[in-house]
Amino acid sequence: MDLFDVELGGRDDEGADAGGRWSWCGVITVGIFILLAMLISWVFGLVGRIF
């Protein structure tokens, strides 16, 4: 992974790789979506206990 690689799919200067590589931007984006899903689940659980 390259810290400054923001393009989707990573850089292609090493030839064709099977499967491709993840950039830091992709890893951070997926991590944010996972944390957001956990937060939404926690909020709905809290609201369900209150009402």
C-alpha angles and dihedrals in degrees: 000000000000117000094214097043107111099163116107111254097021130254121318101209094111096062130252113332123189109246098006127236135271122243122217089250090059093047092050092046093052090046091052091050091050092050090047091052090050091049092050091049091050092049093050090048091052092047090048091055093048097050 
